[in-house]
Amino acid sequence: MVSRPAIVVVACGVAMAQPGTDTADEHPLLKSMGAAFFSIAFTAGGMAILLGKITVGLFSGRIDRSELWKNLYKMAVKSLPIVVVTALFTGAIMVVQAAPIVKRYGAEGLLGWGAGFSTLREVAPLLCALMISGRVGANNTAELGTMVVTEQFDALRVLAIDPIAFLIAPRFVGIVVTLFLMTLFADSLALFGAAYTGKGLLSVEPRTFYNGLTGGLLNFSDVANGLVKSVVFGFVIGLASCHFGISTTGGAPGVGRSVNATVVASAAGILLLDYLVSLVLG
């Protein structure tokens, strides 16, 4: 028979071990914030490690060039239609927004500068990055995630083929180059769309519009600002899509979760780094 003092000691021990006395359980918000912080730190660490492996692969010359060209075609050439539509309407929207001010103050000569400044420095690289993130980044994650859950990565390792050099590095470089080229292309198309929208809405001749671009108010640093952002955004999309792709677990549902994580992380990273790069470059 168990003595009464022993029963009391056991009961006290059980009461002290109850989860209700835990601070994290009393404050679920703190628990959620802590979990989110560790999740972000874990993801950032994984991306940093992946970037290091990609860098080693690039400098050692082990990148698969045929895979790189194939991905450039798939990512860049097949993204042209969406970039063309986005850029043309972006330029047109810039003019539509500026039209009331131009009419009120008769500032037709500044229309090119107003549309060009915002388009070249901010709107074109940002919208291109979001378009490429949704189309190329999500697709890249889905492909890599499917390869992981179907054990194709393990098959490559069995054949002594480095998955980083064969699959990851070409896709990462392809995304960065694609976004840079698409931003350069979108800049030109957006200005073209803005010029002819100005002619249709405000009767501003394209020559007057382009004189506003080249009259001294805009310079090469404005173009370079947007192109630098495009490279930074390309790094974000490339790292996020590759990291979440190769980290996929849980079969087909896991692929869907990885794609969702890529889109969310890419968008958040793009907006955060857009702010930081704008602060640095001015």
C-alpha positions in Angstrom: 0.0 0.0 0.0 1.3 3.5 -0.9 1.6 5.8 2.0 -0.2 9.1 2.2 3.0 11.3 2.1 4.1 9.5 -1.1 0.7 10.2 -2.7 0.9 13.9 -1.7 4.5 14.2 -3.2 3.4 12.6 -6.5 0.3 14.9 -6.7 2.4 18.0 -6.1 4.9 16.9 -8.8 2.1 16.4 -11.3 0.6 19.8 -10.5 4.0 21.5 -11.0 4.4 19.8 -14.3 1.1 21.0 -15.7 1.5 22.9 -19.0 -0.9 25.6 -17.9 1.8 27.1 -15.8 4.2 27.6 -18.8 4.7 31.2 -19.8 4.5 30.4 -23.5 1.1 28.7 -23.1 -0.2 31.6 -21.1 0.9 34.0 -23.9 0.2 32.3 -27.2 1.2 35.5 -29.1 4.7 35.3 -27.7 4.9 31.6 -28.7 3.7 32.4 -32.2 6.2 35.3 -32.6 9.0 33.1 -31.3 8.1 30.3 -33.8 7.9 32.8 -36.6 11.3 34.3 -35.7 13.0 30.9 -35.6 11.3 29.9 -38.9 12.6 33.1 -40.6 16.1 32.6 -39.1 16.1 28.9 -40.2 15.0 29.9 -43.8 17.6 32.7 -44.0 20.3 30.4 -42.8 19.3 27.7 -45.4 19.4 30.3 -48.2 22.8 31.5 -47.1 24.2 28.0 -47.1 22.6 27.4 -50.5 24.1 30.7 -51.9 27.5 29.5 -50.7 27.2 26.2 -52.5 26.0 27.9 -55.7 29.0 30.4 -55.5 31.4 27.5 -55.0 29.9 25.8 -58.0 30.1 28.9 -60.2 33.7 29.7 -59.4 34.8 26.1 -59.8 33.3 26.0 -63.3 31.1 23.0 -62.5 27.9 24.6 -63.7 26.1 22.7 -66.5 26.0 25.1 -69.4 23.5 23.2 -71.5 21.1 23.3 -68.5 21.8 27.1 -68.2 20.8 27.8 -71.8 17.7 25.7 -71.6 16.6 27.5 -68.5 17.3 30.9 -70.0 15.1 30.1 -72.9 12.4 28.7 -70.6 12.5 31.6 -68.2 13.4 34.6 -70.4 11.9 34.0 -73.8 8.7 32.5 -72.5 8.2 35.4 -70.1 8.2 38.0 -72.9 4.4 38.1 -73.5 3.6 38.9 -69.9 6.5 41.4 -69.7 5.4 43.2 -72.9 1.8 43.6 -71.6 2.9 44.7 -68.1 5.4 47.2 -69.4 3.2 48.8 -72.0 0.3 49.3 -69.6 2.7 50.5 -66.9 3.9 53.3 -69.1 0.4 54.1 -70.1 -0.8 54.3 -66.5 2.1 56.7 -65.6 0.8 59.1 -68.2 -2.8 58.7 -67.2 -1.9 59.5 -63.6 0.2 62.6 -64.6 -2.4 63.9 -67.2 -4.4 66.1 -64.8 -1.3 67.9 -63.5 0.1 68.3 -67.0 -3.1 69.8 -68.2 -3.5 72.1 -65.2 0.0 73.6 -65.3 0.8 73.2 -69.0 3.9 71.1 -68.2 4.0 69.0 -71.3 7.7 69.3 -71.5 8.1 67.5 -68.1 5.8 64.6 -69.0 8.8 62.5 -70.2 10.7 63.2 -67.0 7.8 62.4 -64.7 6.9 59.1 -66.4 10.5 58.1 -66.9 11.8 58.8 -63.4 9.2 56.7 -61.6 9.3 53.9 -64.3 13.0 53.5 -64.6 13.9 53.7 -60.9 11.0 51.9 -59.3 7.9 50.7 -61.2 9.5 48.7 -64.0 12.0 46.6 -61.8 9.4 46.1 -59.1 6.6 44.9 -61.4 9.0 42.8 -63.4 10.2 41.1 -60.2 6.7 40.3 -59.0 5.8 39.0 -62.5 8.9 36.8 -62.7 8.4 35.7 -59.1 4.9 34.5 -59.8 5.7 32.8 -63.1 9.3 31.7 -63.0 10.0 31.4 -59.3 6.8 29.4 -58.6 7.4 27.1 -61.6 11.0 26.5 -60.5 10.0 25.6 -57.0 7.3 23.2 -58.3 9.8 21.5 -60.6 12.5 21.1 -57.9 10.0 20.0 -55.3 8.6 17.3 -57.6 12.1 16.1 -58.2 12.8 15.9 -54.5 9.6 14.0 -53.6 10.1 11.6 -56.5 13.7 11.0 -55.4 15.3 12.2 -58.6 17.8 14.2 -56.5 18.9 10.9 -54.8 19.2 9.3 -58.2 21.6 12.1 -59.3 23.7 11.6 -56.2 23.8 7.8 -56.9 25.2 8.6 -60.4 27.8 10.9 -58.8 26.2 14.0 -60.3 26.2 17.1 -58.1 22.6 18.4 -58.0 23.8 21.9 -57.1 26.0 22.2 -60.2 23.6 20.3 -62.5 20.2 21.8 -61.4 20.4 24.5 -58.9 23.2 26.8 -60.1 21.9 27.0 -63.7 18.4 27.9 -62.5 19.7 30.5 -60.1 21.8 32.2 -62.7 19.0 31.9 -65.2 16.6 33.8 -62.9 19.0 36.6 -62.2 19.9 37.1 -65.8 16.3 36.8 -66.9 15.1 39.5 -64.5 17.9 41.8 -65.5 17.1 41.5 -69.2 13.4 41.7 -68.7 13.8 44.9 -66.7 15.9 46.4 -69.4 13.3 45.4 -72.0 10.4 46.6 -69.8 12.1 50.0 -69.4 12.1 50.6 -73.2 8.6 49.3 -73.7 7.2 51.3 -70.8 8.6 54.5 -72.2 7.3 53.6 -75.6 3.8 53.0 -74.2 4.0 56.2 -72.1 5.1 58.3 -75.2 2.2 57.2 -77.4 -0.3 57.4 -74.6 0.8 61.0 -74.0 0.2 61.7 -77.7 -3.3 60.1 -77.6 -4.4 61.7 -74.3 -2.5 65.0 -74.2 -1.4 65.6 -77.8 2.2 65.6 -76.6 4.4 64.6 -79.5 6.7 61.6 -78.8 9.7 63.9 -79.7 8.6 66.3 -76.9 8.2 63.3 -74.5 11.7 62.0 -75.3 13.2 65.5 -75.0 11.9 65.5 -71.4 13.8 62.2 -70.9 17.1 63.4 -72.2 16.9 67.1 -71.3 19.2 66.7 -68.2 16.7 65.9 -65.5 17.3 62.1 -66.0 20.7 60.6 -66.2 22.3 57.2 -66.4 22.2 56.8 -62.6 18.4 56.6 -62.8 18.6 53.7 -65.2 21.4 52.0 -63.2 19.3 52.3 -60.0 16.5 50.2 -61.5 19.0 47.7 -63.1 20.8 47.2 -59.8 17.5 46.5 -58.1 16.6 43.9 -60.8 19.8 42.0 -60.0 19.1 42.1 -56.2 15.5 41.0 -56.8 16.8 38.2 -59.0 19.0 36.9 -56.1 15.9 36.9 -53.8 13.7 35.0 -56.3 16.4 32.6 -57.3 17.4 31.8 -53.7 13.8 31.5 -52.4 12.6 29.3 -55.3 15.6 27.0 -55.1 15.7 26.8 -51.3 12.0 26.0 -50.9 12.1 23.6 -53.9 14.9 21.4 -52.5 13.4 21.6 -49.0 10.1 20.1 -50.0 8.7 17.2 -47.9 5.3 15.5 -47.7 4.6 14.5 -51.3 2.3 16.5 -53.6 0.8 18.6 -50.8 4.3 19.6 -49.8 5.0 20.8 -53.3 2.0 23.1 -53.1 3.2 24.4 -49.7 6.7 25.1 -51.1 5.3 27.0 -54.0 3.2 29.1 -51.7 6.2 29.8 -49.4 8.3 30.8 -52.5 5.7 33.4 -53.7 5.2 34.9 -50.2 8.9 35.0 -49.3 9.9 36.4 -52.7 7.3 39.2 -52.5 8.3 40.1 -48.9 12.0 40.0 -49.8 11.6 42.1 -52.9 9.7 44.9 -51.1 12.1 44.9 -48.1 15.2 45.0 -50.3 13.6 47.6 -52.6 13.4 49.9 -49.6 17.0 49.1 -48.5 18.5 49.5 -51.9 16.6 52.8 -52.4 18.1 54.1 -49.1 21.6 53.1 -50.1 21.5 54.3 -53.7 19.4 57.4 -53.0 
